[in-house]
Amino acid sequence: MRANHLNPNVSMRVIKLVAGILLMIGAGSGTAQSSVILKNIIYSKLAGNDVQINLVTDGNVVKPGSFSTDNPARIALDFFGMKKEMVESMVPINAGQVQSVVAVETPDRTRVIINLTETARYELSDAMDGYAITIFNTEFDNSLKTQPKPFAKRPDVLPDSSVTNVDFRRSEAGGGSLIIDLNEDGVTVDTRERDGEIIIDLLGVTLPTEFERRLDVVDFATPVQTVDAFQNSDNVRLVVVPQGKYQHLSFQAGTRYTLVVDPIIESEEDLKNEEDALLGFTGERLSINFQKIDVRSALAVIADFTGINFVTSDSVTGEITINLQDVPWDQALDVIMKTKGLSKRQTGNVVWVAPSKEIAKFEEEQLKANAIVAEFAPLVSEIIQINYAKAKDIADVIKSVKVVKQGTTSSTSGLAGNSGISQNVTETDKNSLLTARGSVTVDERTNSLLVQDVAGKIKELRNLIGKLDKPVRQVLIETRIVEASDTFSRELGARLGFQRLTQNAKFPGASGSNIGTIYGSGTTEGNTFLQEALEGTDEDAAIDRSRGRPGGLAVDLGANGIDGNLPASYAFDIFRAGTGFAHLITLELSALEADGRGKIVASPRLVTANQKEASIKQGEERVFTVFGQDNVTVETKEAVLELLVTPQITPDDRVVLDVNITQDSFIPNADQNVAAALRKKEISTQVLADNGETIIIGGIYQEEFNEGQTKVPFLGDIPILGNLFKKRSKREGRTELLIFLTPKIISPKLNLG
């Protein structure tokens, strides 16, 4: 058998205990005071359900020695040289995170113990008539410095401290060293690891633009792959991306900061420990070889090896033959117990080992006894103040929890000392965390719960409510919707008119033969117009020698208007002849060009609680008349800019956003058809962003190009002269839509003066 009888964990606990005793003795000798008497302990509730406890004394109190524990949650304060003259040693509080305060006097000190529902922050301060302890109800530390917002833009005015050099080297051990030189010492550096990356923040430092880049250091054959350096508002951030198993160490000496990332080389022993950890065994390894040894003796060997106290039931009998080489001691114990049908229950440093049936029977009897005690225990009533949630919601949660009835099935030993007792959920008419005699009533006026039950249940309920009734963190959502457009249009055209009026027309070559009046025009409508003008039947009729008349146009290919604007035009006669210039050819040239650029910026923003949907919208509403085949209906349509978002804050202070953004607009000059009168743009997505990070969640780029030509066949193809017989148009348009989103977690510290 190979076993180490000196457990390093036990030895370390002994060393810590001795060091604690020496520290308390030293504290007592250094802070001893005389003639200070504790007369009373009073408390008061502060804003946010914080609690301030005042120790009323007859003199000044020196700052005490203090320590806290997590299980049970307590704060202990040692006032050396203080005496106690209080009649009652315990003061019940039951407010915030504080349950009660107990003062215990010893020969050299008075210890004040503050019992909590759960671990809480506290602050010690002097008071006019003694000493004050403030117990905070939230986990937010208002004294912490606000961390820089990640990925913020470079400020206009940069700090004086700056980075002078960024270098990377490879060590002999195969690790990587990132060296940052500064122009002055005393710079605050925050180094932390997050999501497999090492984040380095140099607070109040400027990064020159030549160092704002990515270092690709893969060729150095170290765990470090890349190093990104950039300016982050008033600070400099470096992101180191390692690979594989590594360990890092950072230190600062003068104006130089060094980060060392070394690879972890695993030995065969480390690989074995990892395999054991996957199976749930973490104990120190041992080797045992027994031939027909008594089970109680085998358990005693493991107890000597681990330093844990084993209590073995008298019903544990029999012999066992076992040969285990280099296995964790908890795995060896598990093998022995499974072989002999045993189970264990561990309380602190004491392990009770007995047959599984015996343990199951004991626990069943204990549950029955507890049920009898709860059935006949006196009822007490308490008012529990709800601070942040609604009392009705908390009451619904209490009443909605189902009653769990524990079974009596025997169990084998668990790896951590707990057994896997079977549990069956029993449906009852009153499913509640309270006992059968307990009740809970909601007082909506004071947002409180009136609870009546046995004292133990009320204490459990208060602890549960203290964990549920927490301030909900809030998120500010800033959105920027940018829509930019660039348009260009050009129209070129010509109109050509021909009119002719000959009252005494003759055949070609004839001398005096009159064949009558001849009307000539580009269209038959033009001939009619000339005849009416000659006969005088139309008093308003006249030959328009400058522009012609639509009926008289031979070529009508004038430029079109753009967005309701008429084109510029110039008309002139290119030929006149005959009496009264009756032979007329008129030409009109028209052209129009439009060039426009526009940008629409919308910036909706709102504040909402964590995991609460919120929306904000702005727009207009119009009424449309829709004409059907048999009836006429009136419909209402909205064109709004709406932001609908649900944020979720992650444990590492990032934000998951479910976003829906809609931007509608009415089409200009549209008819009364509802379907054709509204232009819609919408995006719906889920994104993950850092606190204060601005991301682009979507974008639409649309480009349009149209070029057309209308002409008279053959004539329009004649060089130069053909331009009089054609019309050309050109339209270009580009539209880009970008949506930016910035979530910002609102810290409670921002609300303090």
Secondary structure in CASP SS format (residue, H / E / C, confidence):
PFRMAT SS
TARGET T0000
AUTHOR 0000-0000-0000
METHOD secondary structure of the structure
MODEL  1
M C 1.00
R E 1.00
A C 1.00
N C 1.00
H C 1.00
L C 1.00
N C 1.00
P H 1.00
N H 1.00
V H 1.00
S H 1.00
M H 1.00
R H 1.00
V H 1.00
I H 1.00
K H 1.00
L H 1.00
V H 1.00
A H 1.00
G H 1.00
I H 1.00
L H 1.00
L H 1.00
M H 1.00
I H 1.00
G H 1.00
A H 1.00
G H 1.00
S H 1.00
G H 1.00
T H 1.00
A C 1.00
Q C 1.00
S C 1.00
S C 1.00
V E 1.00
I E 1.00
L E 1.00
K E 1.00
N E 1.00
I E 1.00
I E 1.00
Y E 1.00
S E 1.00
K E 1.00
L C 1.00
A H 1.00
G H 1.00
N H 1.00
D C 1.00
V E 1.00
Q E 1.00
I E 1.00
N E 1.00
L E 1.00
V E 1.00
T E 1.00
D C 1.00
G C 1.00
N C 1.00
V C 1.00
V C 1.00
K C 1.00
P C 1.00
G E 1.00
S E 1.00
F E 1.00
S E 1.00
T E 1.00
D C 1.00
N C 1.00
P C 1.00
A C 1.00
R E 1.00
I E 1.00
A E 1.00
L E 1.00
D E 1.00
F E 1.00
F E 1.00
G C 1.00
M E 1.00
K E 1.00
K E 1.00
E C 1.00
M C 1.00
V C 1.00
E C 1.00
S C 1.00
M E 1.00
V E 1.00
P E 1.00
I E 1.00
N E 1.00
A E 1.00
G C 1.00
Q C 1.00
V E 1.00
Q E 1.00
S E 1.00
V E 1.00
V E 1.00
A E 1.00
V E 1.00
E E 1.00
T C 1.00
P C 1.00
D C 1.00
R E 1.00
T E 1.00
R E 1.00
V E 1.00
I E 1.00
I E 1.00
N E 1.00
L E 1.00
T C 1.00
E C 1.00
T C 1.00
A C 1.00
R C 1.00
Y E 1.00
E E 1.00
L E 1.00
S E 1.00
D E 1.00
A E 1.00
M C 1.00
D C 1.00
G E 1.00
Y E 1.00
A E 1.00
I E 1.00
T E 1.00
I E 1.00
F C 1.00
N C 1.00
T C 1.00
E C 1.00
F C 1.00
D C 1.00
N C 1.00
S C 1.00
L C 1.00
K C 1.00
T C 1.00
Q C 1.00
P C 1.00
K C 1.00
P C 1.00
F C 1.00
A C 1.00
K C 1.00
R C 1.00
P C 1.00
D C 1.00
V C 1.00
L C 1.00
P C 1.00
D C 1.00
S C 1.00
S E 1.00
V E 1.00
T E 1.00
N E 1.00
V E 1.00
D E 1.00
F E 1.00
R E 1.00
R E 1.00
S C 1.00
E C 1.00
A C 1.00
G C 1.00
G C 1.00
G E 1.00
S E 1.00
L E 1.00
I E 1.00
I E 1.00
D E 1.00
L E 1.00
N C 1.00
E C 1.00
D C 1.00
G C 1.00
V C 1.00
T C 1.00
V E 1.00
D E 1.00
T E 1.00
R E 1.00
E E 1.00
R E 1.00
D C 1.00
G C 1.00
E E 1.00
I E 1.00
I E 1.00
I E 1.00
D E 1.00
L E 1.00
L C 1.00
G C 1.00
V C 1.00
T E 1.00
L C 1.00
P C 1.00
T H 1.00
E H 1.00
F H 1.00
E C 1.00
R C 1.00
R E 1.00
L E 1.00
D E 1.00
V C 1.00
V H 1.00
D H 1.00
F H 1.00
A C 1.00
T C 1.00
P C 1.00
V E 1.00
Q E 1.00
T E 1.00
V E 1.00
D E 1.00
A E 1.00
F E 1.00
Q E 1.00
N E 1.00
S C 1.00
D C 1.00
N E 1.00
V E 1.00
R E 1.00
L E 1.00
V E 1.00
V E 1.00
V E 1.00
P E 1.00
Q C 1.00
G C 1.00
K C 1.00
Y E 1.00
Q E 1.00
H E 1.00
L E 1.00
S E 1.00
F E 1.00
Q E 1.00
A E 1.00
G C 1.00
T C 1.00
R E 1.00
Y E 1.00
T E 1.00
L E 1.00
V E 1.00
V E 1.00
D E 1.00
P E 1.00
I C 1.00
I C 1.00
E C 1.00
S C 1.00
E H 1.00
E H 1.00
D H 1.00
L H 1.00
K H 1.00
N H 1.00
E H 1.00
E H 1.00
D H 1.00
A H 1.00
L H 1.00
L H 1.00
G C 1.00
F C 1.00
T C 1.00
G C 1.00
E C 1.00
R E 1.00
L E 1.00
S E 1.00
I E 1.00
N E 1.00
F E 1.00
Q E 1.00
K E 1.00
I E 1.00
D E 1.00
V H 1.00
R H 1.00
S H 1.00
A H 1.00
L H 1.00
A H 1.00
V H 1.00
I H 1.00
A H 1.00
D H 1.00
F H 1.00
T H 1.00
G C 1.00
I C 1.00
N E 1.00
F E 1.00
V E 1.00
T E 1.00
S C 1.00
D C 1.00
S C 1.00
V C 1.00
T C 1.00
G C 1.00
E E 1.00
I E 1.00
T E 1.00
I E 1.00
N E 1.00
L E 1.00
Q E 1.00
D E 1.00
V E 1.00
P E 1.00
W H 1.00
D H 1.00
Q H 1.00
A H 1.00
L H 1.00
D H 1.00
V H 1.00
I H 1.00
M H 1.00
K H 1.00
T H 1.00
K H 1.00
G C 1.00
L E 1.00
S E 1.00
K E 1.00
R E 1.00
Q E 1.00
T E 1.00
G C 1.00
N C 1.00
V E 1.00
V E 1.00
W E 1.00
V E 1.00
A E 1.00
P E 1.00
S H 1.00
K H 1.00
E H 1.00
I H 1.00
A H 1.00
K H 1.00
F H 1.00
E H 1.00
E H 1.00
E H 1.00
Q H 1.00
L H 1.00
K H 1.00
A H 1.00
N H 1.00
A H 1.00
I H 1.00
V H 1.00
A H 1.00
E H 1.00
F H 1.00
A C 1.00
P C 1.00
L C 1.00
V E 1.00
S E 1.00
E E 1.00
I E 1.00
I E 1.00
Q E 1.00
I C 1.00
N C 1.00
Y C 1.00
A C 1.00
K C 1.00
A H 1.00
K H 1.00
D H 1.00
I H 1.00
A H 1.00
D H 1.00
V H 1.00
I H 1.00
K H 1.00
S H 1.00
V C 1.00
K C 1.00
V C 1.00
V E 1.00
K E 1.00
Q E 1.00
G C 1.00
T C 1.00
T C 1.00
S C 1.00
S C 1.00
T C 1.00
S C 1.00
G C 1.00
L C 1.00
A C 1.00
G C 1.00
N C 1.00
S C 1.00
G C 1.00
I C 1.00
S C 1.00
Q E 1.00
N E 1.00
V E 1.00
T C 1.00
E C 1.00
T C 1.00
D C 1.00
K C 1.00
N C 1.00
S C 1.00
L C 1.00
L C 1.00
T C 1.00
A C 1.00
R C 1.00
G C 1.00
S E 1.00
V E 1.00
T E 1.00
V E 1.00
D E 1.00
E C 1.00
R C 1.00
T C 1.00
N C 1.00
S E 1.00
L E 1.00
L E 1.00
V E 1.00
Q E 1.00
D E 1.00
V C 1.00
A H 1.00
G H 1.00
K H 1.00
I H 1.00
K H 1.00
E H 1.00
L H 1.00
R H 1.00
N H 1.00
L H 1.00
I H 1.00
G H 1.00
K H 1.00
L H 1.00
D C 1.00
K C 1.00
P C 1.00
V C 1.00
R C 1.00
Q E 1.00
V E 1.00
L E 1.00
I E 1.00
E E 1.00
T E 1.00
R E 1.00
I E 1.00
V E 1.00
E E 1.00
A E 1.00
S E 1.00
D E 1.00
T E 1.00
F E 1.00
S E 1.00
R E 1.00
E E 1.00
L E 1.00
G E 1.00
A E 1.00
R E 1.00
L E 1.00
G E 1.00
F E 1.00
Q E 1.00
R E 1.00
L E 1.00
T E 1.00
Q C 1.00
N C 1.00
A C 1.00
K C 1.00
F C 1.00
P C 1.00
G C 1.00
A C 1.00
S C 1.00
G C 1.00
S C 1.00
N C 1.00
I C 1.00
G C 1.00
T C 1.00
I E 1.00
Y E 1.00
G E 1.00
S E 1.00
G C 1.00
T C 1.00
T H 1.00
E H 1.00
G H 1.00
N H 1.00
T H 1.00
F H 1.00
L H 1.00
Q H 1.00
E H 1.00
A H 1.00
L H 1.00
E H 1.00
G C 1.00
T C 1.00
D C 1.00
E C 1.00
D C 1.00
A C 1.00
A C 1.00
I C 1.00
D C 1.00
R C 1.00
S C 1.00
R C 1.00
G C 1.00
R C 1.00
P H 1.00
G H 1.00
G H 1.00
L E 1.00
A E 1.00
V E 1.00
D E 1.00
L E 1.00
G C 1.00
A C 1.00
N C 1.00
G C 1.00
I E 1.00
D C 1.00
G C 1.00
N E 1.00
L C 1.00
P C 1.00
A E 1.00
S E 1.00
Y E 1.00
A E 1.00
F E 1.00
D E 1.00
I E 1.00
F E 1.00
R E 1.00
A E 1.00
G C 1.00
T H 1.00
G H 1.00
F H 1.00
A C 1.00
H E 1.00
L E 1.00
I E 1.00
T E 1.00
L E 1.00
E E 1.00
L E 1.00
S E 1.00
A E 1.00
L E 1.00
E E 1.00
A E 1.00
D E 1.00
G E 1.00
R E 1.00
G E 1.00
K E 1.00
I E 1.00
V E 1.00
A E 1.00
S C 1.00
P C 1.00
R E 1.00
L E 1.00
V E 1.00
T E 1.00
A E 1.00
N C 1.00
Q C 1.00
K C 1.00
E C 1.00
A E 1.00
S E 1.00
I E 1.00
K E 1.00
Q E 1.00
G E 1.00
E E 1.00
E E 1.00
R E 1.00
V E 1.00
F E 1.00
T E 1.00
V E 1.00
F E 1.00
G C 1.00
Q C 1.00
D C 1.00
N C 1.00
V E 1.00
T E 1.00
V E 1.00
E E 1.00
T E 1.00
K E 1.00
E E 1.00
A E 1.00
V E 1.00
L E 1.00
E E 1.00
L E 1.00
L E 1.00
V E 1.00
T E 1.00
P E 1.00
Q E 1.00
I E 1.00
T C 1.00
P C 1.00
D C 1.00
D C 1.00
R E 1.00
V E 1.00
V E 1.00
L E 1.00
D E 1.00
V E 1.00
N E 1.00
I E 1.00
T E 1.00
Q E 1.00
D E 1.00
S E 1.00
F E 1.00
I C 1.00
P C 1.00
N C 1.00
A C 1.00
D C 1.00
Q C 1.00
N C 1.00
V H 1.00
A H 1.00
A H 1.00
A C 1.00
L E 1.00
R E 1.00
K E 1.00
K E 1.00
E E 1.00
I E 1.00
S E 1.00
T E 1.00
Q E 1.00
V E 1.00
L E 1.00
A E 1.00
D E 1.00
N C 1.00
G C 1.00
E C 1.00
T C 1.00
I E 1.00
I E 1.00
I E 1.00
G E 1.00
G E 1.00
I E 1.00
Y E 1.00
Q E 1.00
E E 1.00
E E 1.00
F E 1.00
N E 1.00
E E 1.00
G E 1.00
Q E 1.00
T E 1.00
K E 1.00
V C 1.00
P C 1.00
F C 1.00
L H 1.00
G H 1.00
D H 1.00
I C 1.00
P C 1.00
I C 1.00
L H 1.00
G H 1.00
N H 1.00
L H 1.00
F H 1.00
K E 1.00
K E 1.00
R E 1.00
S E 1.00
K E 1.00
R E 1.00
E E 1.00
G E 1.00
R E 1.00
T E 1.00
E E 1.00
L E 1.00
L E 1.00
I E 1.00
F E 1.00
L E 1.00
T E 1.00
P E 1.00
K E 1.00
I E 1.00
I E 1.00
S C 1.00
P H 1.00
K H 1.00
L H 1.00
N H 1.00
L C 1.00
G C 1.00
END
